[in-house]
Amino acid sequence: MLRTHTCGELRLEHAGTAVTLCGWIQKSRDLGGMTFIDLRDRYGITQLALNMDSNAELCSFARKLGREYVLKVAGVVKERENKNANIPTGAIEIEVNSIEVLNEAITPPFTIEENTDGGDELRMKYRYLDLRRASVRSNLQLRHQVARHTRAYLDQKDFIEVETPVLIKSTPEGARDFVVPSRMNPGEFYALPQSPQTFKQLLMVSGFDRYYQIVKCFRDEDLRADRQPEFTQIDCEMSFVEQEDVLNMFEGMVQHLFKEVKGIDIGTLPRMTYADAMKYYGSDKPDTRFDMRFTELNTLVKGKNFKVFDDAELVIGICAKGCADYTRKQVDELTDFVKKPQVGATGLVYARYNSDGSLKSSVDKFYDEAALKEWAAAMQAEPGDLMLILAGPLHKTRKAMNELRLEMGTRLGLRDKNTFSCLWVLDFPLLEFIEEEGRFFAMHHPFTSPKPEDLPLIDDMLEAMKAGKLDESATVPRANAYDMVINGVEVGGGSVRIFNKDLQKKMFTLLGFSDEEAQKQFGFLLNAFEYGAPPHAGVAFGFDRLCSLFGGADSIRDFIAFPKNNSGRDVMIDAPSSIADKQLDELSIALKN
């Protein structure tokens, strides 16, 4: 070993010990008679002290060394006169006897400190330098801890980790696949897996009743803060179980992770149906760190000759506690916010419940104070509160109110990243109608089982399909599916699977597959079901999302060692990139101009 200790472990009790350290120069300070160097490695920073009086040659040599030089330093630990309480090694320093330069370094393109002067794109280009910063390094250390404790919990529960293929078959459902040409099979392509879904089901058919994998997945879709083209999930499956067994098992896993990684006891997770999530929060991933639930006002506001409300499919309101003193400017800002294209509302109605008990609204021409008191009672508003109301089509208005609710939660400081609110959302619709496509798609994926009591609705939909009458008005079965939501982020989701070939074929028919197409795409799974498939269910957690929540960050990119930018590019290695004509010829690929 080149070193006897790391730069993060020496303390006062080591005073008088001869040590050898290795690391990078964080910074140096020339104080005339003394030179101080902060030496950094993965474990921390240790101050090196060189005295011009006792060793002028070595001190002069040290002053010529630049930032990020790699050093091997020998010396003796001694107590510092001016201690630094901000670092663990701040009570000691090394009286240096010798310095060996292991490697020189050119001036880095940005300062490798917590308050760096490097922008996102620059730090992405030199990610290997950015990873030297303590905050970035601690993110990856947290990621390691989450992975370690995940494996410990699942290993204890008799799960077995099994790797599944990365080169698989492209399927039309879900997000867009990344495809890989096959040189040995000209004109044919593999796909990178969006998840190991069919393979983990086949493992259940194989008798591996408890499987998990911390696995890379790939989706060719537009990026945002919580998306990357390649991401990691905790993928799990169990046999001979029902929904309740899965919920209990993986609620236990998340409780374990919070306890071991964050030191937090999150308790028993509440449960909410999809219908209630949409009715009260306008989202299937509600942020329940704060209340501000929706109140439906149709029965209270219609019939007063206010056309906006009278013509609306839905009128809903939220109560912003303590906001009656919002200025006209602040209310106008909220109105502008709801009119943004990504929010989608046409306007905002408000009513103030003043501290003196009086009520004043933006629609006083149509609603007297008695009517406003009915609104306040319905929304549980009190003096000092502000009522905010939207109206319009059902789904569009709920979506807009969800955005407004989150905006108010942010403005009022109710979305603290150090507070965690977790829940299960259950009973999703099995299918959703996509108007542009004119057909139903699987809400989760085609292998999700309907609720047993809703099975007759499958046959009703098939009959309507045969008669050419299947449309969005159909009564859709509920799925035996579940999502785990933390702080308004979906961190995990899964379902009880279809394990019967006949039911699976019915699902494929509803999704628009012919028997031939279903056999071509999923014949291997349908055939496997004929050899005694057990009842099974599973779940997958977004590992990167879980890490970012634990780390209090908005972007999963901060917890990935070498992430892509918002254009899906790795600017460090310049990928994707073009390939040589010879490679294209070998793959039997011709590029369009």
Backbone torsions as a table, in degrees:
resi	resn	phi	psi	omega
1	MET	NA	137.2	178.4
2	LEU	-75.1	-21.6	-175.4
3	ARG	-126.0	154.3	175.8
4	THR	-96.5	-26.2	-178.2
5	HIS	-143.7	165.6	173.8
6	THR	-94.0	172.3	-178.8
7	CYS	-81.9	5.9	180.0
8	GLY	-119.1	1.6	-169.8
9	GLU	-110.1	-13.2	-174.4
10	LEU	-78.5	138.7	-179.0
11	ARG	-134.8	-178.1	-178.1
12	LEU	-58.1	-33.6	-178.8
13	GLU	-65.8	-13.2	177.6
14	HIS	-89.7	1.7	-177.8
15	ALA	-54.8	133.9	-178.5
16	GLY	90.6	-6.7	-178.5
17	THR	-84.3	134.6	173.4
18	ALA	-80.2	128.1	-175.2
19	VAL	-135.3	160.3	171.6
20	THR	-127.4	125.1	-179.7
21	LEU	-117.4	152.6	173.7
22	CYS	-130.2	143.9	177.7
23	GLY	171.4	-166.7	-178.3
24	TRP	-107.2	147.4	175.7
25	ILE	-74.2	114.9	174.8
26	GLN	-75.0	-51.4	175.1
27	LYS	-165.5	164.0	177.0
28	SER	-134.8	154.6	-177.2
29	ARG	-132.9	121.5	179.0
30	ASP	-97.7	112.6	-177.6
31	LEU	-112.7	31.3	179.1
32	GLY	84.7	-90.6	-179.2
33	GLY	-79.1	-14.2	-178.0
34	MET	-130.2	148.8	170.7
35	THR	-126.3	131.4	177.8
36	PHE	-117.7	135.5	177.6
37	ILE	-124.5	131.6	171.2
38	ASP	-91.4	115.1	180.0
39	LEU	-100.1	129.5	-172.8
40	ARG	-121.0	138.7	165.0
41	ASP	-136.0	-168.1	-177.8
42	ARG	-59.3	-26.7	-169.9
43	TYR	-94.1	-15.7	-179.7
44	GLY	156.0	-159.7	-177.5
45	ILE	-129.4	136.4	174.5
46	THR	-125.8	136.6	178.8
47	GLN	-83.0	132.8	173.8
48	LEU	-102.7	137.8	-178.8
49	ALA	-120.1	127.6	178.2
50	LEU	-127.6	131.4	-173.9
51	ASN	-109.9	124.6	-179.3
52	MET	-63.3	-32.2	-178.4
53	ASP	-70.8	-41.5	-174.7
54	SER	-85.7	-26.6	-179.0
55	ASN	-156.0	77.2	-175.0
56	ALA	-62.2	-38.9	-177.3
57	GLU	-63.8	-46.4	-178.9
58	LEU	-67.5	-39.0	-179.8
59	CYS	-65.4	-42.4	178.2
60	SER	-64.0	-39.1	177.9
61	PHE	-62.7	-42.9	-177.7
62	ALA	-63.5	-33.5	-178.0
63	ARG	-67.5	-17.3	-179.4
64	LYS	-88.3	-6.4	-175.1
65	LEU	-84.7	136.6	-176.0
66	GLY	-97.6	171.2	176.5
67	ARG	-56.8	141.0	175.3
68	GLU	71.9	8.2	168.4
69	TYR	-60.5	144.6	178.4
70	VAL	-98.9	122.2	-172.8
71	LEU	-120.8	153.1	163.0
72	LYS	-117.8	122.5	-171.9
73	VAL	-126.2	132.5	174.6
74	ALA	-113.9	143.8	179.7
75	GLY	179.6	-167.6	-176.5
76	VAL	-121.5	137.4	179.0
77	VAL	-74.3	132.9	175.1
78	LYS	-141.0	160.9	-179.4
79	GLU	-73.3	136.9	178.4
80	ARG	-79.3	144.2	175.2
81	GLU	-74.4	-46.4	178.8
82	ASN	-106.6	96.3	-173.9
83	LYS	-75.3	150.9	179.4
84	ASN	-113.6	104.3	-176.9
85	ALA	-74.7	-5.7	-175.9
86	ASN	-85.8	-11.0	177.7
87	ILE	-129.4	148.6	-176.9
88	PRO	-59.9	-29.3	-178.6
89	THR	-94.4	16.0	-171.6
90	GLY	-70.7	-6.3	179.5
91	ALA	-92.9	-7.4	-176.9
92	ILE	-131.6	169.3	170.3
93	GLU	-148.9	169.2	179.5
94	ILE	-106.7	121.8	171.7
95	GLU	-80.7	107.1	-166.2
96	VAL	-79.6	134.0	175.8
97	ASN	-104.7	-31.5	-179.2
98	SER	-154.0	150.1	176.9
99	ILE	-130.9	129.9	172.9
100	GLU	-119.1	124.2	177.5
101	VAL	-82.3	111.2	179.3
102	LEU	-79.6	-30.0	176.5
103	ASN	-165.1	139.5	175.1
104	GLU	-83.6	168.8	179.0
105	ALA	-144.5	141.0	171.9
106	ILE	-77.0	166.2	-178.8
107	THR	-63.6	124.3	-178.6
108	PRO	-66.0	155.1	-176.4
109	PRO	-73.4	-10.4	175.0
110	PHE	-152.4	161.3	-179.6
111	THR	-74.0	131.5	-177.4
112	ILE	-92.4	71.7	-179.6
113	GLU	-139.0	170.2	-177.9
114	GLU	-62.5	-45.3	176.4
115	ASN	-92.5	67.8	-175.8
116	THR	-72.8	155.9	176.2
117	ASP	-96.3	9.4	-179.1
118	GLY	-89.5	132.8	175.7
119	GLY	-76.4	171.4	-176.0
120	ASP	-56.4	-50.0	-174.7
121	GLU	-65.7	-39.0	178.8
122	LEU	-65.0	-43.6	-179.9
123	ARG	-68.5	-30.1	175.5
124	MET	-68.3	-37.7	-179.9
125	LYS	-65.7	-36.7	179.0
126	TYR	-112.2	52.4	-174.4
127	ARG	-59.6	-34.8	179.7
128	TYR	-62.3	-25.7	173.9
129	LEU	-82.4	-40.6	179.1
130	ASP	-59.6	-34.0	179.8
131	LEU	-67.2	-13.0	176.5
132	ARG	-77.1	-17.1	-179.8
133	ARG	-71.9	141.0	-172.9
134	ALA	-60.8	-39.7	-176.9
135	SER	-66.8	-39.8	179.7
136	VAL	-69.6	-42.1	179.0
137	ARG	-62.9	-38.4	-179.2
138	SER	-67.8	-29.3	175.7
139	ASN	-62.4	-42.9	179.6
140	LEU	-71.8	-31.1	175.7
141	GLN	-67.4	-39.1	175.6
142	LEU	-63.1	-42.2	178.0
143	ARG	-57.6	-43.1	178.2
144	HIS	-61.0	-42.3	-179.7
145	GLN	-63.9	-41.6	178.8
146	VAL	-62.4	-43.4	179.2
147	ALA	-64.2	-43.7	-177.7
148	ARG	-62.5	-44.7	-177.9
149	HIS	-76.0	-26.7	173.0
150	THR	-63.4	-48.5	180.0
151	ARG	-63.1	-40.1	-179.0
152	ALA	-61.4	-42.8	-179.1
153	TYR	-66.7	-47.8	-176.0
154	LEU	-69.8	-36.4	176.3
155	ASP	-61.2	-39.8	-179.8
156	GLN	-65.7	-26.0	-178.3
157	LYS	-95.3	17.3	175.6
158	ASP	69.9	22.4	171.9
159	PHE	-78.4	150.6	177.1
160	ILE	-118.3	133.1	-179.8
161	GLU	-84.9	123.6	-178.1
162	VAL	-128.4	129.2	175.5
163	GLU	-81.0	139.9	177.7
164	THR	-116.5	162.4	-173.4
165	PRO	-63.5	150.7	175.2
166	VAL	-98.6	-28.4	174.9
167	LEU	-97.0	108.5	-175.4
168	ILE	-131.2	-163.3	-177.0
169	LYS	-99.2	139.1	177.8
170	SER	-74.3	137.9	177.6
171	THR	-126.3	149.3	-171.5
172	PRO	-79.1	-18.7	-176.5
173	GLU	-81.6	155.2	175.0
174	GLY	85.5	-156.0	-178.0
175	ALA	-75.3	174.2	-179.4
176	ARG	-73.0	137.1	-179.9
177	ASP	-81.9	148.8	159.0
178	PHE	-82.1	132.1	-178.2
179	VAL	-114.4	150.2	-176.6
180	VAL	-128.2	119.3	-179.8
181	PRO	-69.6	147.1	178.6
182	SER	-102.9	115.5	179.0
183	ARG	-65.3	-37.6	-176.1
184	MET	-79.1	-12.4	177.9
185	ASN	-130.1	78.2	-172.9
186	PRO	-53.8	136.5	178.8
187	GLY	82.4	0.0	179.3
188	GLU	-117.3	155.6	-170.8
189	PHE	-135.6	143.9	164.7
190	TYR	-86.9	168.2	167.1
191	ALA	-125.6	150.0	171.4
192	LEU	-82.3	139.9	-171.2
193	PRO	-70.8	132.1	169.8
194	GLN	-73.6	-25.6	171.0
195	SER	-168.4	163.9	177.6
196	PRO	-84.7	30.4	-168.2
197	GLN	-50.4	-57.8	-175.1
198	THR	-68.3	-31.7	-179.2
199	PHE	-69.2	-38.2	179.7
200	LYS	-71.0	-30.0	174.2
201	GLN	-68.0	-38.3	176.9
202	LEU	-65.8	-32.8	175.6
203	LEU	-64.7	-34.1	175.7
204	MET	-66.8	-41.1	175.9
205	VAL	-60.9	-32.3	-178.6
206	SER	-76.9	-8.0	177.4
207	GLY	98.2	2.0	174.5
208	PHE	-82.0	94.2	-167.0
209	ASP	-77.1	-11.5	177.0
210	ARG	-141.9	108.2	-176.8
211	TYR	-121.0	145.7	166.7
212	TYR	-147.3	164.5	178.8
213	GLN	-162.0	132.0	169.4
214	ILE	-94.0	103.0	-157.8
215	VAL	-128.7	146.0	172.9
216	LYS	-76.7	136.5	175.8
217	CYS	-130.4	162.0	-170.8
218	PHE	-139.4	132.3	175.4
219	ARG	-141.1	128.3	179.9
220	ASP	-90.5	78.9	-177.0
221	GLU	-135.6	165.1	179.6
222	ASP	-61.5	144.2	-171.6
223	LEU	-98.9	157.6	172.8
224	ARG	-154.3	-169.8	-172.5
225	ALA	-59.5	-36.1	-176.3
226	ASP	-104.7	22.9	177.6
227	ARG	-132.5	143.8	171.1
228	GLN	-139.0	152.9	178.8
229	PRO	-62.7	-30.7	171.5
230	GLU	-121.8	132.7	-175.7
231	PHE	-143.8	173.9	-175.9
232	THR	-121.7	138.8	175.0
233	GLN	-132.1	152.6	171.2
234	ILE	-89.3	106.5	-171.0
235	ASP	-105.0	127.5	-172.6
236	CYS	-140.1	150.3	176.7
237	GLU	-149.9	147.6	-179.9
238	MET	-137.9	146.2	176.2
239	SER	-105.7	160.1	176.7
240	PHE	56.1	44.8	-179.2
241	VAL	-133.7	163.4	171.3
242	GLU	-116.3	176.1	-176.0
243	GLN	-54.1	-43.2	-176.5
244	GLU	-60.2	-36.7	179.3
245	ASP	-63.5	-41.5	-179.6
246	VAL	-67.4	-44.4	-179.6
247	LEU	-60.1	-44.8	-179.1
248	ASN	-65.8	-41.4	-178.3
249	MET	-62.8	-46.3	-171.9
250	PHE	-91.7	-17.6	165.1
251	GLU	-64.6	-39.8	176.4
252	GLY	-62.4	-38.7	179.5
253	MET	-64.4	-44.3	-178.8
254	VAL	-69.2	-38.3	174.1
255	GLN	-59.1	-42.5	179.0
256	HIS	-61.4	-44.7	-178.6
257	LEU	-65.5	-43.7	178.1
258	PHE	-61.2	-39.4	-178.0
259	LYS	-68.8	-46.9	-173.6
260	GLU	-78.2	-37.2	-174.9
261	VAL	-91.1	-40.4	-174.9
262	LYS	-108.0	-11.5	-177.4
263	GLY	68.8	30.5	-175.4
264	ILE	-119.5	135.8	172.5
265	ASP	-98.2	108.0	-175.2
266	ILE	-87.2	-8.2	177.6
267	GLY	70.2	-166.8	-179.3
268	THR	-75.2	135.5	-178.5
269	LEU	-81.6	129.1	174.1
270	PRO	-68.0	164.4	179.8
271	ARG	-126.0	144.7	-178.2
272	MET	-140.4	137.2	175.9
273	THR	-75.3	155.6	176.3
274	TYR	-57.1	-41.0	-178.8
275	ALA	-60.7	-43.4	179.4
276	ASP	-70.5	-36.3	178.1
277	ALA	-60.0	-43.0	-179.8
278	MET	-72.1	-38.1	-177.6
279	LYS	-68.3	-41.6	-172.7
280	TYR	-99.9	-17.7	-177.2
281	TYR	-130.7	-13.0	179.4
282	GLY	69.1	19.1	-177.1
283	SER	-153.0	144.6	175.0
284	ASP	-84.6	4.9	173.6
285	LYS	-134.7	68.2	-173.9
286	PRO	-69.6	142.1	173.3
287	ASP	-87.4	105.7	-175.4
288	THR	-100.5	20.4	172.8
289	ARG	-68.0	-20.4	178.7
290	PHE	-139.9	164.1	-173.0
291	ASP	-84.3	-104.9	177.2
292	MET	54.9	44.8	179.8
293	ARG	-71.4	156.3	178.7
294	PHE	-70.4	145.7	170.3
295	THR	-121.6	125.2	178.0
296	GLU	-80.7	130.4	-170.4
297	LEU	-118.3	6.9	-174.8
298	ASN	-48.1	-48.3	-174.3
299	THR	-68.9	-21.0	-177.8
300	LEU	-91.7	-25.4	-168.4
301	VAL	-110.3	-15.9	-176.3
302	LYS	-79.7	156.0	176.7
303	GLY	82.8	17.9	-179.9
304	LYS	-111.9	16.9	178.0
305	ASN	66.6	17.3	171.4
306	PHE	-95.1	103.0	-169.1
307	LYS	-57.9	-37.2	-178.6
308	VAL	-56.8	-43.5	179.3
309	PHE	-80.2	-40.7	-176.6
310	ASP	-63.2	-35.0	-177.2
311	ASP	-89.2	-5.4	-173.9
312	ALA	-81.8	142.7	172.7
313	GLU	-70.7	-34.2	-177.8
314	LEU	-142.7	135.1	170.8
315	VAL	-121.9	121.4	-177.6
316	ILE	-133.4	154.8	179.4
317	GLY	-138.3	158.4	171.3
318	ILE	-127.8	154.6	179.3
319	CYS	-109.0	115.8	177.5
320	ALA	-93.7	104.8	-175.5
321	LYS	-62.7	131.9	174.4
322	GLY	72.9	16.5	-174.8
323	CYS	-109.6	14.0	179.7
324	ALA	-62.7	-21.7	-179.3
325	ASP	-88.3	10.8	175.6
326	TYR	-55.9	134.9	178.9
327	THR	-74.3	166.4	176.5
328	ARG	-59.2	-37.4	178.1
329	LYS	-61.5	-43.0	179.9
330	GLN	-65.7	-40.5	177.9
331	VAL	-66.0	-39.3	177.4
332	ASP	-63.5	-36.0	176.9
333	GLU	-62.8	-40.8	177.7
334	LEU	-66.0	-38.6	177.7
335	THR	-63.0	-44.0	177.1
336	ASP	-62.9	-37.3	-179.8
337	PHE	-61.9	-47.8	-176.2
338	VAL	-70.1	-18.7	179.4
339	LYS	-85.8	-6.5	177.9
340	LYS	-60.3	144.6	-178.0
341	PRO	-55.3	-36.8	-178.3
342	GLN	-73.9	-14.5	175.6
343	VAL	-95.7	-53.7	166.5
344	GLY	97.5	4.9	177.5
345	ALA	-84.4	159.2	179.9
346	THR	-96.0	-13.6	-179.8
347	GLY	178.2	176.1	-176.6
348	LEU	-135.1	131.6	172.8
349	VAL	-105.3	140.2	178.8
350	TYR	-134.9	157.9	175.3
351	ALA	-142.0	128.3	178.6
352	ARG	-94.9	133.5	170.8
353	TYR	-103.6	93.8	-172.4
354	ASN	-66.4	158.4	-176.4
355	SER	-64.2	-21.8	177.7
356	ASP	-85.7	3.8	177.7
357	GLY	94.4	-7.4	178.5
358	SER	-81.6	159.9	-179.8
359	LEU	-125.3	139.7	-179.3
360	LYS	-141.4	132.3	-177.3
361	SER	-129.2	171.2	175.8
362	SER	-82.5	-0.3	-179.9
363	VAL	-129.1	38.2	-179.7
364	ASP	-60.7	-21.6	179.3
365	LYS	-63.3	-27.3	-175.0
366	PHE	-109.6	-23.6	-173.4
367	TYR	-128.7	123.3	179.1
368	ASP	-83.3	179.2	-175.8
369	GLU	-64.8	-32.1	177.7
370	ALA	-63.1	-40.5	178.0
371	ALA	-66.1	-41.1	179.9
372	LEU	-65.2	-32.2	176.4
373	LYS	-65.8	-33.3	175.4
374	GLU	-65.9	-40.3	175.6
375	TRP	-59.7	-47.2	-177.2
376	ALA	-61.3	-40.8	179.6
377	ALA	-64.2	-41.8	-179.2
378	ALA	-65.2	-37.0	-177.0
379	MET	-93.8	5.1	-179.6
380	GLN	54.7	39.0	177.9
381	ALA	-82.4	148.4	179.6
382	GLU	-126.7	165.4	176.3
383	PRO	-51.9	132.2	-177.3
384	GLY	101.8	-7.9	-176.3
385	ASP	-97.2	159.4	178.1
386	LEU	-120.0	126.2	178.0
387	MET	-98.7	128.6	-178.5
388	LEU	-117.8	130.0	-169.3
389	ILE	-131.8	136.1	174.9
390	LEU	-124.4	154.7	-179.7
391	ALA	-144.0	148.9	177.7
392	GLY	154.7	-158.6	177.0
393	PRO	-60.9	149.1	-172.5
394	LEU	-51.9	-63.1	-171.9
395	HIS	-69.2	-40.1	-179.0
396	LYS	-65.2	-38.9	-178.3
397	THR	-71.9	-39.7	176.0
398	ARG	-62.0	-42.2	179.3
399	LYS	-61.9	-44.9	-179.1
400	ALA	-64.8	-40.9	179.9
401	MET	-67.5	-33.2	174.8
402	ASN	-60.1	-44.0	179.2
403	GLU	-64.4	-40.9	179.4
404	LEU	-66.6	-41.2	178.6
405	ARG	-60.0	-45.2	179.6
406	LEU	-65.3	-38.3	177.6
407	GLU	-61.6	-44.7	179.0
408	MET	-66.0	-39.3	177.2
409	GLY	-59.4	-39.9	177.5
410	THR	-67.3	-45.7	-178.3
411	ARG	-62.5	-33.8	-176.7
412	LEU	-91.6	5.0	177.4
413	GLY	69.5	30.4	-176.4
414	LEU	-96.2	3.4	-177.0
415	ARG	-116.3	54.2	-178.4
416	ASP	-64.8	126.1	-177.8
417	LYS	-72.0	-11.9	176.8
418	ASN	-94.6	3.5	174.9
419	THR	-109.8	137.2	-176.0
420	PHE	-124.2	129.6	176.0
421	SER	-126.8	115.2	-174.1
422	CYS	-114.8	148.3	175.4
423	LEU	-159.8	163.0	170.1
424	TRP	-98.7	135.8	169.3
425	VAL	-108.6	126.8	-171.1
426	LEU	-123.1	169.4	170.4
427	ASP	61.2	49.2	173.9
428	PHE	-68.2	156.7	168.0
429	PRO	-62.4	142.4	179.1
430	LEU	-68.4	-36.7	-174.4
431	LEU	-131.9	155.8	172.3
432	GLU	-132.4	142.5	-177.8
433	PHE	-90.9	123.6	177.3
434	ILE	-101.0	109.7	-172.0
435	GLU	-60.9	-39.9	-178.3
436	GLU	-62.1	-32.3	-179.0
437	GLU	-91.1	-19.4	179.9
438	GLY	69.6	27.0	179.5
439	ARG	-155.1	173.2	179.3
440	PHE	-88.5	146.0	173.3
441	PHE	-123.9	157.2	176.8
442	ALA	-69.8	131.0	179.1
443	MET	-65.2	-39.9	176.4
444	HIS	-105.9	-75.6	173.2
445	HIS	-157.6	168.0	-171.3
446	PRO	-67.4	-7.8	-175.2
447	PHE	-101.4	7.8	-180.0
448	THR	-78.5	132.6	-178.6
449	SER	-84.1	141.9	172.4
450	PRO	-74.0	161.2	171.8
451	LYS	-57.2	136.1	-178.0
452	PRO	-53.3	-38.7	-178.2
453	GLU	-72.4	-13.2	179.8
454	ASP	-100.5	3.8	-178.9
455	LEU	-55.0	-39.7	179.0
456	PRO	-58.2	-25.5	179.8
457	LEU	-67.9	-26.4	175.1
458	ILE	-60.8	-47.6	-179.8
459	ASP	-66.1	-36.4	177.5
460	ASP	-61.1	-42.7	-179.8
461	MET	-67.6	-38.1	178.2
462	LEU	-64.8	-39.2	176.9
463	GLU	-63.6	-43.0	178.4
464	ALA	-64.0	-36.3	178.2
465	MET	-64.4	-43.5	178.9
466	LYS	-60.4	-37.0	-178.3
467	ALA	-83.8	0.2	-179.3
468	GLY	71.7	24.0	-176.1
469	LYS	-117.2	13.4	-178.9
470	LEU	-81.5	116.4	178.1
471	ASP	-143.8	-171.9	-174.1
472	GLU	-65.7	-10.8	178.9
473	SER	-80.3	-7.1	-177.9
474	ALA	-63.6	146.1	173.7
475	THR	-78.7	115.2	-172.2
476	VAL	-92.2	133.8	175.8
477	PRO	-61.6	153.4	172.2
478	ARG	-83.0	146.0	179.4
479	ALA	-87.8	148.0	171.4
480	ASN	-82.6	61.3	-171.3
481	ALA	-127.6	161.6	-173.9
482	TYR	-154.8	142.6	174.1
483	ASP	-124.2	142.6	169.9
484	MET	-99.5	129.6	-177.5
485	VAL	-119.9	131.3	176.1
486	ILE	-127.4	119.7	177.3
487	ASN	53.9	39.2	177.6
488	GLY	79.5	11.8	178.9
489	VAL	-118.1	128.7	174.4
490	GLU	-76.1	110.6	-178.1
491	VAL	-101.1	-15.2	-179.7
492	GLY	-159.4	153.2	177.6
493	GLY	-159.7	154.4	178.7
494	GLY	-171.1	-167.8	-177.0
495	SER	-165.3	162.9	163.3
496	VAL	-74.6	135.3	-173.4
497	ARG	-93.0	155.6	166.5
498	ILE	-73.5	130.0	178.5
499	PHE	-125.3	7.6	180.0
500	ASN	-109.8	128.5	-175.0
501	LYS	-60.2	-42.0	-177.4
502	ASP	-64.0	-44.0	178.9
503	LEU	-66.6	-38.4	178.8
504	GLN	-63.6	-39.4	178.4
505	LYS	-65.4	-37.4	176.5
506	LYS	-61.5	-41.8	178.5
507	MET	-62.1	-44.7	179.7
508	PHE	-61.7	-38.1	178.5
509	THR	-63.1	-44.9	178.6
510	LEU	-61.7	-30.6	-178.7
511	LEU	-85.9	4.8	174.1
512	GLY	91.7	9.8	176.9
513	PHE	-83.3	135.4	166.9
514	SER	-76.1	164.9	178.0
515	ASP	-57.7	-38.6	-178.8
516	GLU	-67.3	-42.6	179.5
517	GLU	-65.3	-41.7	179.4
518	ALA	-62.8	-41.3	-179.5
519	GLN	-66.9	-39.3	-179.0
520	LYS	-66.5	-42.5	-176.4
521	GLN	-80.1	-42.5	-170.5
522	PHE	-128.8	21.9	-178.3
523	GLY	-57.6	-35.7	-179.2
524	PHE	-60.9	-36.4	-179.4
525	LEU	-77.7	-43.3	178.0
526	LEU	-60.6	-41.1	178.5
527	ASN	-65.0	-39.7	179.8
528	ALA	-62.4	-34.9	-179.6
529	PHE	-63.1	-19.8	-179.1
530	GLU	-80.7	-5.8	-177.8
531	TYR	-107.8	31.5	174.6
532	GLY	85.1	62.7	177.9
533	ALA	-79.5	132.3	179.2
534	PRO	-80.3	158.5	167.7
535	PRO	-59.6	134.7	-178.0
536	HIS	-150.4	161.6	-177.6
537	ALA	-154.9	160.3	-178.8
538	GLY	-158.5	-176.4	-178.2
539	VAL	-158.1	153.0	173.7
540	ALA	-134.6	134.4	178.4
541	PHE	-107.6	137.8	173.1
542	GLY	-72.0	102.5	-174.2
543	PHE	-63.7	-43.3	180.0
544	ASP	-64.1	-40.9	179.4
545	ARG	-64.5	-41.4	178.7
546	LEU	-61.3	-43.1	179.4
547	CYS	-64.3	-41.4	-178.6
548	SER	-67.1	-35.2	175.9
549	LEU	-65.0	-46.0	178.6
550	PHE	-61.4	-33.9	-177.6
551	GLY	-88.7	-0.7	178.5
552	GLY	68.6	31.1	-178.6
553	ALA	-111.7	155.7	178.8
554	ASP	-85.7	-25.9	-173.4
555	SER	-113.6	136.9	175.6
556	ILE	-71.5	-18.5	-177.5
557	ARG	-59.1	-31.3	-178.5
558	ASP	-67.3	-14.9	-175.2
559	PHE	-115.2	17.9	175.7
560	ILE	-117.9	131.3	-173.2
561	ALA	-60.0	-47.9	-177.2
562	PHE	-131.5	80.9	-175.2
563	PRO	-82.5	169.2	172.4
564	LYS	-94.5	159.5	176.0
565	ASN	-85.4	-173.2	-174.6
566	ASN	-69.4	-10.4	175.0
567	SER	-99.3	8.6	179.9
568	GLY	75.3	19.3	-178.3
569	ARG	-103.7	145.6	167.1
570	ASP	-97.3	98.9	-174.8
571	VAL	-74.1	-12.9	178.9
572	MET	-73.8	-47.3	-178.8
573	ILE	-103.0	2.5	179.7
574	ASP	58.5	60.8	176.8
575	ALA	-127.3	144.4	3.7
576	PRO	-74.4	161.9	-179.3
577	SER	-142.8	165.8	177.9
578	SER	-72.6	160.1	177.5
579	ILE	-121.9	163.3	-175.0
580	ALA	-67.4	152.3	177.8
581	ASP	-57.3	-34.6	179.8
582	LYS	-61.8	-40.4	178.0
583	GLN	-66.0	-39.9	177.7
584	LEU	-62.7	-41.2	179.2
585	ASP	-62.9	-43.1	179.5
586	GLU	-61.2	-30.4	-178.5
587	LEU	-92.7	0.7	-178.8
588	SER	57.9	42.7	-178.5
589	ILE	-117.4	132.1	172.8
590	ALA	-116.0	132.6	-178.4
591	LEU	-89.1	139.4	174.5
592	LYS	-75.0	145.1	176.1
593	ASN	-76.5	NA	NA
